[in-house]
Amino acid sequence: MPDETAPGDPQRGLRALTADEFSALDAVGGVRGVVEAVAPGLLFVVVYLAAGQRLAPALVASLGTAVLAVLVRLLQRTPVTQALSGFLGVVVGVVWAWRTGQAEDYFLYGLWVNVGYGLGTLATIVAGYPLVGLVVGLFGRQGPLAGGPWSAAVAWRTDRVLRRRYAIATWPWAAMFAARLAVQVPLYRDAEVAWLGTAKLLMGIPLTALALWVSWLLVPRSAASEDPPPTRPEP
């Protein structure tokens, strides 16, 4: 994902883990980012229920909102990565629901995304390259490191304490993805569209902000703000 953070701008997403101070709102993209992330799904559920559980109006409302968010950013010449990623997710959800005629399939893409992210996060822990450590290694340093980006991303692996700390700091993300699936998959199977949409909203931005905050607390500030030690072979 391209870096949309200019010097002096708030650190967003996982890059917030390297900040000296934590702002949940800034970390999840600010007010605008929250609105862009929440509005399509919220409108889908509201319109679906208001239209007597008719699928077409809900799909049009959701897709139209996502398109509008991208167009506004383009017209204002602001970075579109966040809005565009949300737009693509909405498009996939709309296409799946339209093809099957089942409203709950609008949320199926999001479930699969959580499966993929959850397995990927677990894989980084098991392999000894926890996600949080890679993020801090790449973005937490102030100056360049010989050996390129990968050397910077894994320089902390020579420190057993840091390796363990970063592994612990990555677990909140694995837990978040698992919690989402544990709650939302049964609702999807039971075709509880209203409850599924509500759960997705409540377990989306709020849980992401919580995972970021917990991980931020566990990341040593010195490791996040200083250059990592030079790499050397492990014994």
TILUMPA-681518 format. One record per residue: y, z, x of N, C-alpha, C in turn. Coordinates in steps of 0.001 Angstrom, whole numbers, padded with zeros to 6 digits, always signed. Layout:
N
YZXYZXYZX/...
END
This chain:
235
-001195+000000+000841+000000+000000+000000+001242+000000+000874/+002172-000928+000642+003376-000965+001462+004160+000313+001325/+004885+000617+002381+005687+001832+002383+007033+001541+001750/+007324+002215+000620+008593+002013-000050+009592+003099+000326/+009241+003977+001195+010108+005104+001517+011034+004747+002662/+012282+004652+002364+013266+004380+003413+013669+005675+004070/+014225+005617+005291+014644+006828+005967+015591+007641+005094/+015331+008924+004973+016161+009796+004165+015709+009904+002724/+014846+008986+002263+014348+009048+000896+013289+010129+000773/+013064+010643-000454+012008+011636-000651+010637+011043-000312/+009779+011879+000267+008422+011443+000556+007621+011441-000743/+006938+010345-001018+006222+010203-002272+004743+009999-002031/+003938+010321-003050+002503+010186-002934+001953+011090-001848/+000927+010631-001173+000308+011441-000123+001245+011691+001054/+002257+010874+001216+003207+011103+002304+003985+012396+002105/+004004+012911+000881+004678+014186+000630+004014+015323+001389/+002759+015133+001814+002057+016165+002567+002696+016402+003930/+003470+015455+004411+004087+015593+005732+005513+016136+005655/+006014+016385+004447+007387+016854+004290+007488+018343+004616/+008661+018759+005093+008890+020171+005391+009008+020996+004116/+009546+020382+003054+009656+021045+001765+008974+020183+000719/+008405+020838-000295+007639+020092-001293+008387+020040-002612/+008511+018847-003173+009075+018644-004502+008048+017884-005325/+007508+018525-006355+006481+017889-007175+007012+016618-007831/+008248+016669-008312+008810+015502-008991+008983+014335-008040/+009519+014602-006850+009669+013534-005862+008310+012986-005439/+007325+013868-005300+006008+013458-004815+005316+012486-005765/+005567+012621-007066+004909+011737-008032+005787+010554-008434/+006872+010332-007679+007665+009147-007902+008980+009348-008614/+009367+010606-008825+010621+010863-009525+010485+010650-011025/+011577+010869-011734+011557+010733-013195+011157+009317-013593/+011702+008345-012897+011389+006950-013235+009909+006646-013021/+009370+007116-011921+007960+006886-011657+007066+007532-012705/+007430+008731-013136+006648+009423-014162+006689+008651-015472/+007880+008194-015862+008022+007437-017110+007201+006156-017059/+007270+005450-015938+006526+004189-015808+005021+004421-015866/+004567+005565-015337+003139+005852-015333+002634+006318-016696/+003476+007051-017403+003039+007686-018650+003247+006801-019876/+004337+006053-019906+004740+005339-021122+003688+004378-021689/+003042+003512-020890+002082+002575-021483+000923+003270-022202/+000331+004277-021575-000778+004981-022208-000344+005783-023418/+000829+006409-023313+001347+007192-024435+001621+006302-025640/+002269+005165-025405+002560+004244-026504+001283+003664-027101/+000289+003424-026258-000975+002903-026771-001559+003855-027815/-001616+005142-027480-002199+006123-028400-001337+006283-029647/-000020+006404-029452+000885+006621-030584+000846+005435-031553/+000952+004227-031016+000951+003030-031874-000414+002835-032517/-001471+003104-031779-002827+002961-032323-003017+003862-033554/-002564+005094-033463-002695+006020-034585-001719+005667-035712/-000490+005316-035338+000518+004997-036354+000180+003719-037110/-000520+002789-036459-000870+001513-037092-002217+001579-037799/-002697+002784-038052-003969+002924-038753-005159+002530-037923/-005099+002837-036645-006166+002561-035680-006444+001059-035538/-005379+000282-035669-005495-001149-035379-005210-001357-033902/-006034-002154-033269-005999-002272-031812-004868-003163-031307/-004640-004297-031958-003693-005285-031451-002281-004722-031242/-001691-004036-032224-000334-003507-031996-000266-002538-030821/-001308-001727-030650-001328-000764-029553-001381-001476-028208/-002176-002528-028124-002278-003277-026875-000965-003975-026541/-000320-004553-027546+000958-005239-027329+002025-004245-026856/+002063-003075-027487+003060-002063-027109+002853-001592-025677/+001606-001347-025306+001307-000866-023968+001635-001923-022915/+001177-003148-023143+001408-004216-022174+002895-004545-022078/+003578-004562-023208+005008-004859-023201+005791-003837-022398/+005413-002568-022513+006097-001516-021759+005881-001685-020261/+004656-002018-019869+004360-002211-018447+005103-003417-017887/+005163-004492-018659+005891-005685-018222+007372-005369-018072/+007926-004632-019031+009339-004281-018986+009674-003466-017739/+008787-002539-017371+009033-001704-016191+009122-002559-014930/+008251-003552-014802+008275-004426-013632+009522-005308-013637/+009862-005864-014808+011025-006747-014901+012315-006009-014560/+012459-004784-015038+013660-004011-014755+013797-003763-013261/+012692-003436-012611+012745-003219-011157+013109-004508-010415/+012560-005619-010866+012874-006894-010223+014351-007239-010395/+014880-007037-011590+016278-007338-011845+017207-006429-011046/+016775-005190-010847+017592-004239-010088+017330-004320-008586/+016396-005175-008201+016043-005363-006789+015592-004053-006142/+014816-003290-006879+014232-002057-006359+012749-002291-006085/+012126-001498-005212+010701-001686-004899+009835-001664-006156/+008896-002583-006227+008097-002736-007456+006660-002262-007290/+006297-001749-006109+004887-001427-005858+004321-000469-006883/+005022+000636-007152+004502+001628-008083+004368+001052-009492/+005415+000368-009967+005366-000218-011303+004315-001312-011379/+004167-002096-010302+003216-003200-010305+001783-002694-010325/+001500-001627-009581+000145-001079-009586-000208-000553-010974/+000747+000103-011626+000509+000554-012990+000339-000608-013946/+001109-001669-013738+001018-002856-014578-000372-003491-014500/-000909-003602-013285-002227-004200-013122-003299-003380-013834/-003182-002045-013758-004133-001191-014461-004052-001376-015961/-002827-001512-016478-002651-001730-017913-003245-003076-018323/-003018-004102-017522-003544-005435-017840-005068-005404-017940/-005712-004767-016972-007177-004684-017005-007639-003934-018241/-006982-002816-018543-007351-002046-019722-007166-002833-021007/-006067-003567-021108-005802-004381-022291-006860-005473-022450/-007183-006140-021348-008180-007226-021405-009536-006688-021831/-009965-005568-021245-011268-005003-021604-011319-004602-023065/-010280-003916-023534-010262-003466-024931-010202-004667-025881/-009436-005681-025511-009313-006868-026368-010644-007606-026474/-011345-007721-025348-012619-008462-025353-013705-007735-026132/-013748-006417-026031-014803-005656-026706-014413-005246-028117/-013098-005198-028383-012650-004740-029681-012736-003239-029854/-012987-002524-028757-013116-001068-028793-011909-000437-028103/-011176+000389-028839-009955+000974-028296-010221+001841-027077/-011368+002519-027059-011653+003409-025926-011803+002648-024615/-012115+001343-024692-012271+000564-023464-010935+000328-022750/-009842+000605-023417-008540+000555-022759-008495+001534-021591/-009245+002615-021684-009233+003660-020657-010387+003529-019660/-011252+002531-019848-012439+002429-019000-012085+002147-017544/-011106+001298-017329-010700+000982-015953-010288+002247-015211/-009526+003104-015872-009092+004347-015241-010261+005239-014865/-011298+005247-015689-012479+006048-015367-013158+005515-014109/-013282+004208-014023-013912+003619-012838-013069+003845-011583/-011757+003816-011747-010881+004104-010609-011126+005513-010095/-011278+006468-011015-011549+007847-010609-012907+007978-009935/-013889+007218-010396-015195+007215-009737-015051+006726-008302/-014356+005597-008134-014186+005032-006799-013400+005939-005871/-012284+006472-006364-011474+007357-005540-012221+008658-005216/-012946+009163-006202-013684+010402-005968-014759+010230-004903/-015529+009152-005007-016572+008892-004013-015956+008608-002642/-014856+007867-002639-014199+007571-001370-013662+008823-000693/-013089+009718-001488-012575+010967-000930-013691+011822-000366/-014779+011932-001113-015936+012688-000619-016482+012077+000665/-016494+010750+000711-017020+010071+001900-016199+010411+003141/-014874+010522+002989-014046+010856+004156-014354+012268+004665/-014667+013181+003739-014998+014548+004147-016337+014575+004857/-017340+013936+004252-018688+013929+004822-018702+013252+006189/-017922+012186+006341-017897+011444+007605-017089+012155+008687/-016375+013218+008321-015589+013944+009307-014201+013383+009522/-013767+012525+008611-012424+011954+008671-011718+012230+007348/-011499+013490+006996-010926+013811+005687-009612+013097+005429/-009455+012670+004196-008307+011867+003798-006975+012482+004188/-006795+013766+003953-005524+014419+004257-005220+014332+005749/-006216+014508+006586-006008+014396+008023-005552+013006+008430/-006143+011979+007816-005742+010612+008134-004293+010360+007729/-003910+010873+006560-002534+010681+006093-001543+011372+007026/-001831+012625+007364-000938+013363+008253-000894+012705+009631/-002033+012233+010109-002064+011577+011409-001233+010310+011448/-001227+009576+010343-000493+008315+010300+000998+008499+010064/+001334+009422+009166+002724+009516+008717+003444+010785+009149/+002712+011755+009721+003353+013018+010049+003974+013074+011412/+003813+012063+012217+004346+012088+013566+005754+011513+013595/+006505+011900+014624+007894+011463+014737+008061+010289+015693/+007118+010076+016530+007255+009000+017499+005963+008229+017627/+005980+007086+018299+004786+006266+018458+003765+006931+019371/+002526+006576+019172+001451+007115+019992+000673+005974+020617/+000401+006058+021906-000357+005006+022578-001726+004873+021940/-002142+003627+021759-003446+003384+021164-003371+002863+019750/-002178+002829+019154-002015+002241+017844-002195+003220+016704/-002058+002725+015452-002114+003580+014268-003412+004362+014136/-004563+003743+014456-005823+004460+014283-005918+005647+015228/-005446+005483+016467-005444+006603+017408-004604+007756+016880/-003460+007420+016259-002605+008465+015683-003282+009138+014511/-003979+008340+013702-004594+008875+012486-005722+009848+012776/-006386+009706+013934-007568+010532+014203-007399+011440+015415/-006189+011520+015975-005978+012338+017171-006320+013804+016925/-006121+014302+015718-006372+015699+015377-007857+016057+015393/-008749+015078+015458-010187+015363+015398-010680+016120+016619/-009903+016149+017689-010296+016922+018865-010084+018419+018660/-009403+018774+017589-009131+020179+017281-010009+020601+016107/-010996+021468+016361-011939+021847+015307-011266+022581+014165/-010261+023379+014496-009545+024123+013453-008827+023164+012514/-008162+022162+013085-007469+021183+012256-008451+020363+011431/-009571+019998+012016-010562+019228+011267-011013+019986+010027/-011287+021280+010207-011723+022098+009081-010602+022273+008068/-009393+022464+008556-008244+022656+007666-008002+021402+006826/-008088+020246+007450-007849+019006+006718-008981+018730+005730/-010183+019105+006077-011296+018940+005134-011073+019802+003896/-010663+021043+004101-010381+021943+002976-009231+021388+002141/-008220+020840+002805-007059+020306+002097-007387+019042+001319/-008492+018393+001647-008891+017171+000938-009712+017488-000309/-010361+018658-000339-011207+019009-001476-010478+019031-002816/-009201+019462-002891-008518+019407-004191-008508+018016-004812/-008483+016985-003968-008485+015623-004500-009852+015260-005068/-010903+015615-004360-012243+015366-004884-012453+016131-006186/-011952+017367-006234-012086+018178-007446-011298+017570-008603/-010131+017030-008313-009316+016416-009364-010026+015226-009996/-010573+014340-009171-011266+013176-009703-012507+013596-010496/-013216+014595-009995-014410+015077-010696-014042+015703-012042/-012949+016471-012074-012518+017111-013318-012129+016071-014365/-011432+015055-013934-011052+013999-014870-012288+013359-015495/-013267+013046-014672-014468+012400-015184-015256+013344-016093/-015335+014611-015729-016093+015579-016522-015525+015723-017929/-014206+015624-018044-013567+015772-019353-013513+014448-020109/-013173+013378-019418-012870+012131-020103-014085+011265-020418/-015118+011316-019592-016300+010491-019872-016946+010861-021214/-017167+012143-021524-017722+012470-022856-016826+011993-023996/-015507+012079-023833-014591+011609-024871-014684+010094-025023/-014860+009398-023908-015027+007942-023958-016319+007579-024679/-017396+008281-024364-018688+007976-024990-018661+008255-026487/-017868+009246-026899-017767+009586-028323-016663+008798-029025/-016004+007887-028292-014936+007050-028851-013821+007882-029460/-013514+009005-028822-012408+009862-029278-011123+009369-028619/-010557+008310-029179-009447+007622-028535-008228+008523-028365/-007854+009231-029443-006659+010071-029368-006835+011177-028329/-007987+011841-028347-008234+012917-027385-008386+012365-025975/-008982+011196-025850-009141+010580-024535-007785+010231-023941/-006907+009650-024757-005573+009325-024284-004782+010563-023914/-004944+011620-024727-004240+012871-024434-004733+013486-023129/-006063+013489-022957-006638+014043-021728-006191+013251-020510/-006137+011933-020647-005704+011098-019513-004269+011418-019117/-003405+011618-020108-002010+011939-019815-001881+013317-019175/-002564+014308-019737-002454+015674-019229-003100+015844-017858/-004124+015031-017590-004837+015148-016323-004404+014076-015319/-003316+013379-015637-002823+012350-014737-001777+012885-013785/-000508+012714-014124+000595+013165-013278+000531+014665-012974/+000307+015535-013977+000277+016978-013675-000790+017367-012657/-002010+016837-012805-003069+017180-011847-002792+016587-010476/-002223+015398-010447-001871+014794-009159-000846+015651-008430/+000171+016103-009158+001193+016964-008549+000581+018264-008049/-000366+018820-008818-001019+020063-008407-001849+019852-007140/-002607+018753-007088-003415+018463-005902-002527+018262-004677/-001415+017579-004847-000480+017378-003740+000070+018713-003246/+000433+019576-004172+001009+020871-003785-000002+021731-003043/-001235+021806-003565-002265+022615-002911-002560+022066-001515/-002683+020752-001403-002939+020154-000094-001773+020405+000853/-000553+020293+000332+000637+020534+001157+000635+021960+001695/+000240+022923+000878+000170+024305+001328-000835+024487+002463/-001896+023695+002456-002974+023854+003427-002721+023087+004724/-001766+022167+004706-001473+021386+005915-000529+022180+006811/-000916+022443+008059-000008+023145+008987+001263+022330+009177/+002406+022958+008990+003661+022221+009082+003900+021659+010476/+003444+022370+011516+003632+021853+012869+002850+020566+013065/+001649+020504+012474+000832+019301+012608+001424+018144+011823/+002153+018468+010749+002718+017413+009921+004019+016858+010482/+004686+017615+011355+006009+017184+011808+006077+016837+013280/+005048+017202+014039+005085+016929+015461+004111+015826+015827/+004316+015256+017009+003379+014255+017501+002028+014896+017734/+000925+014219+017341-000398+014760+017580-000751+014709+019049/-001701+015514+019472-002107+015484+020875-002785+014176+021217/-002746+013781+022471-003410+012538+022859-004899+012620+022620/-005472+011487+022268-006909+011471+021987-007701+011621+023284/-008844+012245+023149-009758+012340+024274-011171+012416+023721/-012152+011990+024486-013522+011983+023974-013957+013394+023590/-014685+013454+022461-015244+014745+022043-016449+015082+022897/-016680+016368+023156-017856+016746+023958-019133+016426+023203/
END
